[in-house]
């Protein structure tokens, strides 16, 4: 697995900038052994395949966090160094790669933003030997030793959004459509209860393989059943392909869509003509105008310029993941209890344990190529 040099763009190391390298196999020229003057974090993000659209912004946001930490003196004098690994679902040796690089002393922590299927593979290779900060939204219930899950869960992200759409948009008849792995399965099982509790009904559930791009049959069922709303738990390119086809089929004016994993990059790729009645529930949107986000956006665009990857929830999460990993190190070296743990993120998250993470959640509605936040949940 490696990060192509073309993907690095302006992320190369310069004076007072984060040291960043690609994750290669042990036989390469990159030294894996630990350096006393560096603290190396493995950054596991998708750089290819169905979720590859998330990679550039995730790398950029993590790089910004590392650079800011290093400008402030690093981690007790040690430079924070990022080593990037392709954590796409299509990569089949993640468990062994994770095990090898930890065995060789190449990384001292992991920050991962990827699917839950990939998380299982990384956990199997990590085996609790280094801290593993998982930043993406997820299905909840993560209790593996050494895993710190920061992302949104269905209870905070889906329950209030579904209740609002049922109550305020009369969305009582639902269909669930997702990729065929644990995040959609568990999220949909929980969401059946949310819809029922709000006074609605779930008509059908459909699951498609990651990267299949085959939605004709599912779209026909939407047209036949005429639900009020569709809960979409599709990833990356699958979300793009489905929503394009949804709009082109003329379903946008008649059926609401709710997603947790559509962010600004995917919205741009879907196309403004295909986003009517598309809602997203998320802990972060680039459009948020609070002081913390405005400052973050200014620093981000100053660093990466006008062609910077579009800011979004999944990319921003790696900024918080790097900050959280640094806070863990400081707490450990200062021999203080890690709970609750406050850290310098964008949103003011407080982590007590994986079931108690304090963060805001917002419901936004697509307006062409942009999100308009309509309510805080």
N, C-alpha and C positions, 0 to 999 in steps of 0.2 A: 504494500500500500504506500502511496506517496502522494504528495501535493505537487502537481505540475508547476514548473517555474512560472508559466504564464498566468496561473491562478493567483500568484503572490502579488502581482501588480506593484503597487507602491508600498506593500507591506514589508519590504526588505529592511534589515536592521541598519540603522544609522546612529549617529551620535545621540545618546540619551533616548534611543528608541528601543522597543522591546526586541530581544533576541528571539528569532523565529526560525525554526527549521522544519523540514518535512520529515515524516516518520517513515523510514525505510527499514528493510530487514536487517538482521544482525550482521550480515556479511558485507554491508556497505561501508563506505569510508566515514560515515558519521559516527563519532564516538558516543557510545551509549553509557559509559561509566559516569558515575556521579562526579561532578566537580564541586569542590568545597566552596567556591565563590558563586555558585549558581543554585537556585531552587527551580527544578524543572517540572513543569506541568504538562501532561499529555492532553492535548485538545482534540477530542474525538467528535468530529462533525461530518455530515455527509458532504462529499465533494463530487459525487457523480450519481447516476441513477435517478430513481423517481423522486428522491428528496434532495437532489443536488442543488436545486435552486436556493436552498437555505445556506449553503456553504459560504459564499463570499461575505455576506453580512455578519455571519457568526464569527468568522476569522477576524474581520475588521474590528468588531466590538471587543473581542477578547484581546486583541492587540492593543487597543486603546487603553483598556484596563491595566494591562501589564506595564505599558509605558508610564502611565500615571503613577503606579506603585513604585516603579524604578526611579522616577524623578523625585519621589518623596524619600528616597534612601533605600528602596528595596525591602526585603524581609530580613531585618536585623543585619543589614550590610550585604546580604546575598542578592544578586540580580535574579529577578524572576524571568525564566526562560521558557518559551512555549515550543513544544514539539507537536506538530499537527499529524493527525491520522485520519484517513478516510473511513468514516463510520457509516457508510451506506449499507442498506439492506442487501445489496447485491454482492458485497464483499463477504467471502465465505471463510476467512481465516482469522476473524477478529479475536476469538478466544485465545488462540495460540499466540497471536501477535501481542496481545495484552500480557499474557503470561511471560513471554520471552523478554519483553522490554522491562517489566518489573523485576524479573529474575536477574537481569543484567545491571540493575540499578540505574536504568536510564531515566526514570521518572519517579517523582516523589508524591504525586497526586494526579488525579484525572478530573478534568471538567468535560462533561459530555452533553451534547445537544443532538439528539437523534431519536429514532423510534424506540418504543418499548421492547421490540424484538431484539434490536441491537443492544439495548441495556442488559438483557439477559445474557447475551454472549460476552459482554465486557465484564459483568459480575463474575461469570464462570472463570475468566482468566485472572481477574483481580483477586478474588478470594479474600477480600477484606484486608489485604496487606498494605494498601495505601488508601487515603481518603478518595472517594469517588463522588464528585458533586454533579448531580444530574439536574439539568436546568429546564428541560422541555416540559410542557404540559403532559400529564400522564393520567392513568386510570386510578391512581391511589393505591394504598396498601403496601407500599414498598418498605420492607423491614430488614433487608439484607444488611449484614454487619458492614459498617464503614461506608454505607451509601447515604448521601444527604440529598434528598429530593426537594427541589425548590419550586417546581412548576405548579401550575394550576391543576386542580382535580375536579371531577364532575360535580361534586357537592357544591363547590364555590362557583364553578364556571357555567354549568349547565342547568342546575336546578332553578336558580333565579331567572335565567334567561328564558327558559321554557315557561315558567309561571307568568312572566310578563307577556310573552307572545300569546299565550292562551287567554289571558285576562284582557289585554289591551288591543290585540290584533285578531281576536276570535279564532286563533289557530288551535282547533280542537281535534282535528283528524290528522294523524302524523304517519309518515313513513320514515324508516331509518335506513341509511345507506352508508356503508363503510368498507374499508379495506379488511382483508381477512387475517387479522391477528389480534393480540390481546387488548390493545387500547380500545379499538372500536367495540369488540365483544363486551368488555366489562362496562364501558361507558354507556352502551345501549341497554344493557341489562339494568343498570341503575336508572337510566332515563325513562324506562318503561314505568317505573315507580313515580318519577317526577311528573310525567304526563298524566298518569292516572290520578295522582294526588291533586293535580290542578283542574281535574274534571274533563280531561281529554282521553282519547283512545289511540292506540298504535295499531295501524292496519297491517303492516308487513315490515319485515327486515330483509335486507339484501346485502351480501358481502361479495367483494370482487378481489381477486389476487392483486398484490402490489404490481403496478406497471402493466396491467393487462390492457388498459385502454378500451375495454369492451363494455359499453354502456347502453347499447340499443335496447336490449330486453328490459333493463331496469327503467329506462326512460319511457318505454311503452307502458310499463306497469304504473308509473306516475300518471301518465295521460289517462289510463283506464280507470284508476281508482280515484283520481281527483282529490288528493289530500289537501288540507289547508296549509300544511307545512312539511318540509323534509329536513331531518337532522342529518347532516353530512359529516362523516368521520373519514374523509379521504385525505391522502397525503400527497403533497407536492404536485407532480405532473398529473397524477390521477385527478386531483381536485381541479386542475386547470382544464383537462380534457372534458370532465363531466360537466362543469359549469358552462363551458363554451357550448357544448351540445345541448344543455338545458335551455340556454338562451335562444339558440338557433331553432329549437323545437317550439318556441313560442310559449314556454311554460312560465317564464319570469313574471308576467303580469298576474298570473292566476295562483301561484304557489309560492309561499314564503320559503326561504332557505336559511338554516341556522348552522353555523360551523364554529368550531373552536380552533381550527388549524389553518384557516385562510388568513394570510397576512398580506402586507402591502405588495410584496413581490408577486405573489400569486394573483392578487387583485389586478395588477397591471397586465399580467399575462392572460387573464380571462377576457379582458376587453370590456370597455365601458358599456357597450351595447348588450352585454350578457350579465349584468350585475343587478338588475332590477329586483327589489325585495330580497336582497341578500343581507343577512345579519351575521355578525361575528361577536362572540363573547370572548374577551381576552383581558389579561392583566396589563397589557401595554399596547398602545397605538402611537405611532409617530405623531399623530395629530394632537395629542394631549398638550395642553398649554400651561400646565403647572410649572412652577419655577425649576423643579428638579429636572424635568424633561427638557425644558428650554435650554438650560445650561448644558445638559448632556448633548443635545443636538448641535449646539454651537461648537463644543469641543470636537465632536465627531467630524463635522464638516470642515472645521479648520485643519484637522489632521489629514483627512483623506480627500478633500477637495470636491469640486462640483460633480465629479464622476464617481463619488463614493457609492458603495452598495446601498440600496434603499433600506432605511431603518425599519425594523419590524419587531414583533414580539419575540420570535425565536432567536433572531440575531442578538437583540438586546439582552436576552437571557444569559448569553455567554459572558457579557460584561459583568453581570451580577455574579455569575459563577466564579470568575477569576477573583473578584473582590471577596466573595465568600470563602474561597480556598485560602486566600491570604489571611483573612480573619481567623480561620481555624488554626493556622500556623502561629499567629500571634497569641491566641488563647493558650495553645499548648506550651509555648515557650514561657509564657507568664504564669503557667501552672494554675490557671483559673478554670472554673467550670465552663463548659461550652454552651450552657443553656441558661436563659435564652441568648441567642447570638445576634447582635446588631452589626451591620456592615455597611460600607459606603456604596450603596447601589443607587439606582435611578429612582426607585419607587418607595424606598423606605421599608423594605422587607425586614421582618423579625422572624427568626427561625428558632423554635423550641424543640420540636422533633418533626419527623416527616408528616405526621398527622396534624401538626399545629404550626402552620406557616402563615404569617400575617402579610397580606398583600391586597391591594385594591383589584377589583374586577369591573370591567366596563362592557356595556352593550353598544355596539356601533352598527350603523347601517351604511352600506356601500352607496356612494354617490358618484357614479361614473368610475373614475380611476382613484378615488379617495374614500376614506372612511370619515363619517360624521358620528362622533360619540353622542348617543341619544340619552344614555342613562348610566349612572354608577350603580352597580349591583351590591 
